[in-house]
Amino acid sequence: MTIDASISASQPAPRRRWRIAAWAPLIVLVLLCGLITAINPNFMTFGNMVRISQAAMIPLVLGLGATFIILMGSIDLSVEGGLTLSAVILSMLVLNGANANAFGVFGILIVLLVGAGVGFANGVIHVRLKIPSFMVTLGMWFVGVGAANALLGGMAIRINDPMIRSLAIERFLGFPWGVWLALFCLLVALVIQNHTRLGRYIYALGGGEDLAALSGIPVGRVRILTFTLAGVFYAVGGVLAAAQLGLGNAQIGNGRLFTTVTAVVVGGTALSGGQGSVLQTLVGVLIVVVLSNGMVLMGVPPSVQIGVQGLMIIAAVALSIDRKRMRIVK
């Protein structure tokens, strides 16, 4: 009786700690905004909010795809490859300065299919050949960038399609259409996460793949579908990146992987899987973007900014890991 009572009394504490940890990124974001505003009041101007939203739209879309992969307990390093290949193919299909193509909306649909294909290949190779997701997606990163280089031959293609350019130029309620597209992607991700069987299965795999398999969950199929879904989000990120720059080139994805993983982890999604959400990724993206924007307003050198981001991701991982469940650290 005493043992049972002591066990039941000890159970709520970890849950309370997790609830507090889940709110920690939002608290950090609010405190960060307050600190930067106190140092430079220009931070809270509407124009700066628009700049922050523009800087956040691509990391948010990429982070949504990466969140599902990490929730499942895997890792996806093909972010830059998928984005680069998608942006380059888009620049070649819509109205541009290099050929006579003008597929418009159909060009975007083709790009989304390409992104889904890259993600599907990641999932199939990972599941069927039993290769760790880290190695599969690392290879696909280079495949995507290499294919983009081969298609362009080292050149860049200027995008002249008004619909694509409108995502970055035209505005609704003061914000570019690309920002609204990113928020729509967030809504789609929320529906998938909270109201579909796939979302529930992703959490189940992250909580324990063996238990999920014993419960009748088709583990391999869920993994392939999740990687395919992530590939679609990376393709949308490629569309937004091409619209923002107004061109497609093989360097368009440089640095996106670091920002994506940083945002997901800083938002509180555990690298071990099973804990986190796409809303937490939104908070993580805002923390990364607000910190970067604030350091610029405060005159912090770029080299120091990179160091601060590196320390931030180390701290976020340290806070998100449940060390009581880890007997071995590899």
Secondary structure by P-SEA (a helix, b strand, c coil): caaaaaaaaacaaaaaaaaaaaaaaaaaaaaaaaaaaaaccccccaaaaaaaaaacaaaaaaaaaaaaaaaacccccaaaaaaaaaaaaaaacccccccccccaaaaaaaaaaaaaaaaaaaaaaaccccccaaaaaaaaaaaaaaaaaaaaccbbbbbccaaaaaacccccccccaaaaaaaaaaaaaaaaacccaaaaaaaaaaacaaaaaaaccaaaaaaaaaaaaaaaaaaaaaaaaaaaacccccccccaaaaaaaaaaaaaccccccccccaaaaaaaaaaaaaaaaaaaaacccaaaaaaaaaaaaaaaaaaacccccccccc
